């Protein structure tokens, strides 16, 4: 993913207008080529009710905010 940070507040508000837009951005940063389980390498996942990505193969939980300043938010 080519980083294309907003240049000003208006661009920022447009780009990150919702929590879903923010999570989509983090998803692209974490897995630029699509989801890949860090435990088994499988590329299919389920979305939990808590917003976690669960590997369909080994059921390992993944979060797009883990290891970022947003971890635990």
C-alpha positions in Angstrom: 0.0 0.0 0.0 1.4 3.4 -1.0 1.0 5.7 2.0 -1.1 8.6 1.1 -1.5 10.5 4.3 -4.0 13.4 4.3 -2.3 16.8 3.8 -4.8 18.8 5.9 -7.7 18.5 8.3 -10.3 18.5 5.5 -8.7 15.6 3.7 -8.3 13.8 7.1 -12.0 14.2 7.9 -12.9 13.0 4.4 -10.7 10.0 4.6 -11.4 8.9 8.1 -15.1 9.9 8.3 -16.1 6.7 10.2 -14.7 4.0 12.4 -15.1 1.6 9.6 -13.0 3.8 7.3 -10.3 3.9 9.9 -10.3 0.1 10.4 -10.2 -0.4 6.6 -7.1 1.7 6.4 -5.4 -0.2 9.3 -6.4 -3.5 7.6 -4.6 -2.4 4.4 -1.5 -1.4 6.4 -1.4 -4.7 8.4 -2.2 -7.0 5.4 -1.5 -5.1 2.1 -1.9 -8.4 0.2 -5.0 -9.5 2.1 -5.4 -11.2 5.4 -2.8 -13.8 6.3 -2.9 -15.6 9.6 0.3 -15.0 11.6 0.1 -18.5 13.2 -0.7 -20.8 10.2 -0.6 -18.6 7.1 -4.2 -19.3 6.1 -5.9 -16.5 4.2 -9.5 -16.9 5.1 -11.1 -15.4 8.2 -14.3 -14.8 10.1 -15.1 -11.5 11.7 -16.1 -11.7 15.4 -18.7 -9.7 17.1 -15.9 -7.9 18.9 -14.3 -6.8 15.6 -11.5 -9.4 15.6 -10.4 -11.4 12.7 -10.5 -15.1 13.4 -8.5 -17.4 11.2 -10.9 -20.0 9.6 -8.2 -22.7 9.9 -6.7 -22.4 13.3 -9.1 -19.8 14.9 -6.3 -17.6 16.0 -7.5 -14.1 16.9 -6.1 -11.0 15.1 -6.7 -7.3 15.6 -5.8 -4.5 13.2 -5.0 -2.3 16.2 -2.6 -4.7 17.9 0.8 -3.2 18.2 -0.4 0.3 17.4 -1.2 3.3 19.5 -4.9 2.2 19.1 -4.3 -1.1 20.9 -7.0 -1.6 23.5 -9.3 1.1 22.3 
